[in-house]
Amino acid sequence: MGIAYLEYIGTLTANQIQKVPLAGKSLAILSLSGSLKLQVDSNETTNIRAGMTFKLPDGFEELFFQETAGAAASFTIAVSEGDIFDNRLTVSSTLNTKSGDTLNNPAAVSVGTGATAIVALDATRNSVEIFNNDTVKTLYIGGATVTTATGRPVLPQTSIALDSGAAIYGISPSGTIDTRVLELKN
């Protein structure tokens, strides 16, 4: 029997094959840098990319990752006995501004393990986008008393847009998180 849910982070050198002895019924490629092929048990290899999900009703016992472009690569996978739903979404859009509006990029904020101010209260701010520039850790945002248990999670390499002039604080589960901000003001 495999595990309920586990995330695994791997790094490969050029042309390396790495065995990952994890059993389960579902596999999701959460992130991927480089070019990799995946082999499940003794089945044939297939090219993979971030966002792919595999469900094998009969399960699997081990995974093999092969770097194929001749350069280092890294990946994050999720393995589970049940279904895996990756609800992250990447959106590309046009930002519409009115005459007199300004976009501000305040300095990057290093968010630590204590509540850290990301943006101050600002009545002239229409909206703010907060981007978690970390590749591994989840940022948690909220008010001045935010904790990792109460904050709204912002996954690695994703952002959240808020129509608010309120002060917004963040907290990291460990170490620091490089956080980027884009403000729209009138």
C-alpha positions as CSV (number, residue, x, y, z in Angstrom):
1,M,0.0,0.0,0.0
2,G,1.3,3.5,-0.9
3,I,1.0,6.8,0.9
4,A,-2.0,9.1,1.3
5,Y,-0.2,12.1,-0.2
6,L,3.4,13.1,-0.5
7,E,5.3,15.8,-2.4
8,Y,8.8,15.0,-3.6
9,I,11.4,17.4,-4.9
10,G,14.2,16.1,-7.2
11,T,17.2,17.5,-9.0
12,L,19.0,15.7,-11.9
13,T,22.3,16.5,-13.5
14,A,22.7,16.2,-17.3
15,N,21.5,12.9,-18.7
16,Q,21.0,11.4,-15.2
17,I,18.3,8.8,-14.4
18,Q,16.8,9.0,-10.9
19,K,14.8,6.3,-9.3
20,V,12.1,7.5,-6.9
21,P,10.7,4.5,-4.9
22,L,7.3,5.9,-4.1
23,A,4.1,3.8,-4.5
24,G,0.6,5.2,-5.2
25,K,-2.2,5.4,-7.7
26,S,-2.0,9.1,-8.7
27,L,0.9,11.2,-9.8
28,A,1.0,15.0,-10.5
29,I,3.9,17.0,-12.0
30,L,3.6,20.2,-9.9
31,S,6.7,21.9,-11.3
32,L,9.4,21.2,-13.8
33,S,12.5,23.0,-15.0
34,G,14.3,21.4,-17.9
35,S,13.4,18.4,-20.1
36,L,12.5,15.1,-18.5
37,K,11.0,11.7,-19.3
38,L,9.1,9.6,-16.9
39,Q,9.0,5.8,-16.6
40,V,6.4,4.3,-14.3
41,D,7.5,0.8,-13.0
42,S,8.7,-1.1,-16.1
43,N,6.4,0.7,-18.6
44,E,7.7,2.8,-21.5
45,T,9.0,6.4,-20.9
46,T,7.0,9.5,-21.8
47,N,8.0,13.2,-22.0
48,I,6.5,15.1,-19.1
49,R,5.7,18.8,-18.4
50,A,4.4,20.7,-15.4
51,G,0.7,20.3,-14.8
52,M,0.4,16.7,-16.1
53,T,-1.5,14.3,-13.9
54,F,-1.5,10.5,-14.1
55,K,-4.0,8.1,-12.5
56,L,-3.2,4.5,-12.6
57,P,-6.0,2.4,-11.1
58,D,-3.7,-0.6,-10.6
59,G,-1.1,1.6,-8.9
60,F,2.7,1.9,-9.2
61,E,5.6,1.0,-7.1
62,E,8.4,3.2,-8.4
63,L,9.1,6.1,-10.7
64,F,12.2,6.8,-12.9
65,F,13.0,10.4,-14.1
66,Q,15.4,10.9,-16.9
67,E,17.0,14.2,-17.9
68,T,17.0,14.4,-21.7
69,A,18.3,17.8,-22.8
70,G,21.9,17.5,-21.5
71,A,21.4,20.1,-18.7
72,A,20.5,20.0,-15.1
73,A,16.8,19.8,-14.3
74,S,14.5,19.9,-11.2
75,F,11.0,18.7,-10.5
76,T,8.3,18.6,-7.8
77,I,5.8,15.8,-7.9
78,A,2.8,14.7,-5.8
79,V,2.1,11.1,-5.2
80,S,-1.2,9.8,-3.7
81,E,-3.4,6.8,-3.2
82,G,-6.4,9.0,-4.2
83,D,-7.0,11.7,-6.8
84,I,-4.8,14.7,-6.9
85,F,-6.3,18.1,-7.9
86,D,-3.9,20.9,-8.7
87,N,-6.0,24.0,-8.7
88,R,-3.3,26.5,-9.6
89,L,-4.1,28.7,-12.5
90,T,-1.8,30.9,-14.7
91,V,-3.6,33.8,-16.3
92,S,-2.3,36.3,-18.8
93,S,-4.3,39.4,-19.3
94,T,-4.3,43.1,-20.2
95,L,-4.3,45.6,-17.4
96,N,-6.7,48.4,-18.1
97,T,-6.0,51.7,-16.4
98,K,-7.8,55.0,-16.4
99,S,-6.2,58.3,-17.1
100,G,-4.6,59.5,-13.9
101,D,-4.0,56.0,-12.6
102,T,-0.4,54.9,-11.8
103,L,1.2,51.6,-11.4
104,N,3.8,51.3,-8.6
105,N,6.3,48.6,-8.0
106,P,7.4,49.1,-4.4
107,A,10.7,47.4,-3.3
108,A,10.6,43.6,-3.0
109,V,9.6,42.5,0.5
110,S,11.5,39.7,2.3
111,V,8.8,38.0,4.4
112,G,10.0,36.1,7.4
113,T,8.6,33.8,10.0
114,G,6.9,36.6,11.9
115,A,4.0,38.8,10.5
116,T,5.7,41.1,8.0
117,A,4.1,44.2,6.4
118,I,3.9,43.7,2.6
119,V,1.9,46.9,1.9
120,A,0.8,49.6,4.2
121,L,-2.7,51.0,4.5
122,D,-3.2,53.3,1.4
123,A,-6.6,54.9,0.6
124,T,-5.4,55.9,-2.9
125,R,-4.7,52.2,-3.8
126,N,-7.4,50.6,-6.0
127,S,-5.8,47.2,-6.1
128,V,-2.6,45.3,-5.3
129,E,-1.1,42.1,-6.7
130,I,1.2,40.1,-4.4
131,F,3.5,37.6,-6.1
132,N,5.2,34.8,-4.2
133,N,8.6,34.7,-5.9
134,D,9.8,31.6,-4.0
135,T,10.0,28.3,-5.9
136,V,9.2,26.1,-2.9
137,K,7.6,27.8,0.1
138,T,4.0,28.9,0.4
139,L,3.4,32.5,1.5
140,Y,0.5,33.2,3.8
141,I,-1.2,36.6,3.8
142,G,-3.7,38.4,6.0
143,G,-3.9,41.1,8.7
144,A,-1.3,42.2,11.2
145,T,-1.9,39.0,13.2
146,V,-1.5,36.5,10.3
147,T,-0.1,33.1,11.0
148,T,0.5,30.1,8.7
149,A,-2.6,28.5,10.2
150,T,-4.9,31.5,9.6
151,G,-3.4,33.2,6.5
152,R,-4.6,32.9,2.9
153,P,-2.0,30.7,1.1
154,V,-0.2,32.0,-2.0
155,L,1.5,29.1,-3.6
156,P,5.1,29.3,-4.9
157,Q,5.4,31.3,-8.2
158,T,1.8,32.4,-8.1
159,S,0.1,35.7,-7.2
160,I,-3.1,37.0,-5.7
161,A,-4.8,40.3,-6.7
162,L,-6.9,42.2,-4.2
163,D,-9.1,45.3,-4.7
164,S,-8.1,46.8,-1.4
165,G,-6.3,49.8,0.2
166,A,-5.9,47.8,3.5
167,A,-2.5,47.0,5.0
168,I,-1.5,43.4,4.1
169,Y,0.9,41.2,6.0
170,G,2.6,38.0,5.1
171,I,4.3,35.2,6.9
172,S,6.7,32.4,5.8
173,P,6.6,28.8,7.3
174,S,10.4,28.9,7.4
175,G,13.2,31.2,6.4
176,T,12.3,34.1,4.2
177,I,10.2,34.5,1.1
178,D,11.0,37.0,-1.7
179,T,7.6,38.8,-2.3
180,R,6.9,41.2,-5.2
181,V,4.2,43.8,-5.3
182,L,2.3,45.7,-8.0
183,E,-0.1,48.5,-6.9
184,L,-2.6,50.3,-9.0
185,K,-3.4,53.8,-7.6
186,N,-5.7,56.6,-8.6
